[in-house]
Amino acid sequence: MGQDIAAGAAAGAAVGQAEMAARSIWGEVSPWDTERPLAGGVSGGFEFPSVEKIDELLGLWRARADGIAQRGITLRQIANAIMLGSVAEDEASTGYTSELSRSVGLLQQQHDSMLKYIQDYIGKLERVKAGKQAGEQDTVDDLKRGTGDVYAT
């Protein structure tokens, strides 16, 4: 039992060190730690939040997309530095450079995929917002017709 606790503490320390290392390279790794859900429901139902909350959510996702796009610039700079860098002509050096280049290429693919996903999600949120705004306007229009222009100006 004592060994399990020690192993868990060591693993936790390693994760903490990895997070600190990632933050030193990439800056803020996860700004979502303190975020709360913006949509909720009762008994398994789901109700999308108000237009104002959708705008808040869109702002968070746009900021996230901007941060990821900036990291993409860093990745391209790293990839260019690898291609332009000169290494010794020995097998080990060229092998390490080749593997590093392959790894950065895979990281770029993952990065591009993540950015596309977020951009697509932002588009979906914008469509939901437009639909919600149209739905609210339809409700106002129905009330005007049914109650004798309660909202007349």
KEBA-191314 format. One record per residue (C-alpha): residue number from 1; residue in one letter; x, y, z. Coordinates in pm, whole numbers. Layout:
- num, residu, east, north, up
- NUM, a, X, Y, Z
...
***
This chain:
- num, residu, east, north, up
- 1, m, 0, 0, 0
- 2, g, 281, 241, 87
- 3, q, 446, 168, -247
- 4, d, 121, 250, -429
- 5, i, 99, 586, -253
- 6, a, 464, 664, -331
- 7, a, 414, 563, -696
- 8, g, 104, 782, -720
- 9, a, 290, 1078, -569
- 10, a, 580, 1028, -811
- 11, a, 339, 1010, -1105
- 12, g, 166, 1327, -986
- 13, a, 500, 1505, -957
- 14, a, 595, 1393, -1308
- 15, v, 266, 1526, -1448
- 16, g, 325, 1856, -1268
- 17, q, 674, 1881, -1414
- 18, a, 544, 1800, -1763
- 19, e, 276, 2068, -1729
- 20, m, 535, 2325, -1616
- 21, a, 758, 2233, -1912
- 22, a, 466, 2265, -2154
- 23, r, 372, 2603, -2006
- 24, s, 731, 2725, -2044
- 25, i, 718, 2642, -2417
- 26, w, 355, 2705, -2510
- 27, g, 239, 2950, -2244
- 28, e, -102, 2890, -2093
- 29, v, -186, 2530, -2175
- 30, s, -546, 2514, -2060
- 31, p, -737, 2835, -1993
- 32, w, -1054, 2627, -1956
- 33, d, -975, 2511, -1600
- 34, t, -1202, 2771, -1442
- 35, e, -1473, 2777, -1707
- 36, r, -1822, 2663, -1625
- 37, p, -2070, 2505, -1864
- 38, l, -2275, 2766, -2045
- 39, a, -2558, 2536, -2141
- 40, g, -2765, 2325, -1909
- 41, g, -3080, 2129, -1878
- 42, v, -3303, 1943, -1637
- 43, s, -3359, 1569, -1625
- 44, g, -3143, 1497, -1926
- 45, g, -3298, 1775, -2132
- 46, f, -3081, 2031, -2301
- 47, e, -3153, 2396, -2352
- 48, f, -2903, 2610, -2537
- 49, p, -2815, 2929, -2354
- 50, s, -2929, 3278, -2441
- 51, v, -2784, 3473, -2732
- 52, e, -2569, 3665, -2482
- 53, k, -2426, 3341, -2344
- 54, i, -2367, 3214, -2698
- 55, d, -2174, 3536, -2766
- 56, e, -1968, 3473, -2451
- 57, l, -1900, 3117, -2562
- 58, l, -1809, 3235, -2913
- 59, g, -1562, 3481, -2761
- 60, l, -1393, 3202, -2566
- 61, w, -1368, 2976, -2870
- 62, r, -1242, 3258, -3094
- 63, a, -973, 3343, -2839
- 64, r, -879, 2976, -2823
- 65, a, -859, 2958, -3203
- 66, d, -639, 3269, -3211
- 67, g, -403, 3116, -2955
- 68, i, -383, 2792, -3149
- 69, a, -321, 2980, -3474
- 70, q, -32, 3163, -3306
- 71, r, 115, 2829, -3198
- 72, g, 90, 2722, -3560
- 73, i, 329, 3002, -3652
- 74, t, 572, 2869, -3392
- 75, l, 541, 2518, -3533
- 76, r, 614, 2643, -3885
- 77, q, 919, 2829, -3755
- 78, i, 1043, 2512, -3585
- 79, a, 986, 2307, -3901
- 80, n, 1172, 2565, -4111
- 81, a, 1461, 2574, -3865
- 82, i, 1492, 2195, -3885
- 83, m, 1495, 2200, -4266
- 84, l, 1741, 2489, -4286
- 85, g, 1965, 2378, -4002
- 86, s, 2291, 2211, -4078
- 87, v, 2389, 1895, -3899
- 88, a, 2681, 1668, -3928
- 89, e, 2668, 1424, -4217
- 90, d, 2695, 1118, -3993
- 91, e, 2416, 862, -3978
- 92, a, 2313, 939, -3619
- 93, s, 2277, 1314, -3677
- 94, t, 2081, 1278, -3999
- 95, g, 1865, 1009, -3836
- 96, y, 1781, 1232, -3539
- 97, t, 1708, 1526, -3768
- 98, s, 1486, 1311, -3988
- 99, e, 1293, 1179, -3686
- 100, l, 1256, 1529, -3542
- 101, s, 1127, 1657, -3875
- 102, r, 876, 1371, -3896
- 103, s, 758, 1435, -3540
- 104, v, 711, 1807, -3596
- 105, g, 523, 1726, -3917
- 106, l, 285, 1502, -3724
- 107, l, 244, 1772, -3460
- 108, q, 158, 2020, -3736
- 109, q, -105, 1780, -3873
- 110, q, -259, 1745, -3527
- 111, h, -247, 2120, -3480
- 112, d, -416, 2188, -3815
- 113, s, -684, 1930, -3736
- 114, m, -752, 2089, -3397
- 115, l, -772, 2438, -3547
- 116, k, -1012, 2319, -3821
- 117, y, -1232, 2148, -3559
- 118, i, -1253, 2468, -3354
- 119, q, -1325, 2682, -3661
- 120, d, -1602, 2441, -3764
- 121, y, -1744, 2451, -3410
- 122, i, -1742, 2832, -3414
- 123, g, -1939, 2818, -3742
- 124, k, -2194, 2586, -3582
- 125, l, -2229, 2815, -3281
- 126, e, -2285, 3110, -3513
- 127, r, -2561, 2918, -3694
- 128, v, -2722, 2825, -3361
- 129, k, -2706, 3189, -3253
- 130, a, -2869, 3304, -3577
- 131, g, -3142, 3042, -3534
- 132, k, -3200, 3142, -3174
- 133, q, -3220, 3509, -3271
- 134, a, -3468, 3425, -3548
- 135, g, -3670, 3211, -3308
- 136, e, -3685, 3491, -3052
- 137, q, -3794, 3737, -3322
- 138, d, -4063, 3492, -3436
- 139, t, -4190, 3475, -3076
- 140, v, -4202, 3855, -3055
- 141, d, -4383, 3871, -3391
- 142, d, -4635, 3609, -3274
- 143, l, -4699, 3807, -2956
- 144, k, -4750, 4125, -3155
- 145, r, -5007, 3957, -3380
- 146, g, -5183, 3774, -3100
- 147, t, -5200, 4046, -2835
- 148, g, -5266, 4364, -3027
- 149, d, -4912, 4499, -3068
- 150, v, -4795, 4479, -2708
- 151, y, -4445, 4562, -2836
- 152, a, -4553, 4842, -3071
- 153, t, -4323, 5142, -3061
***
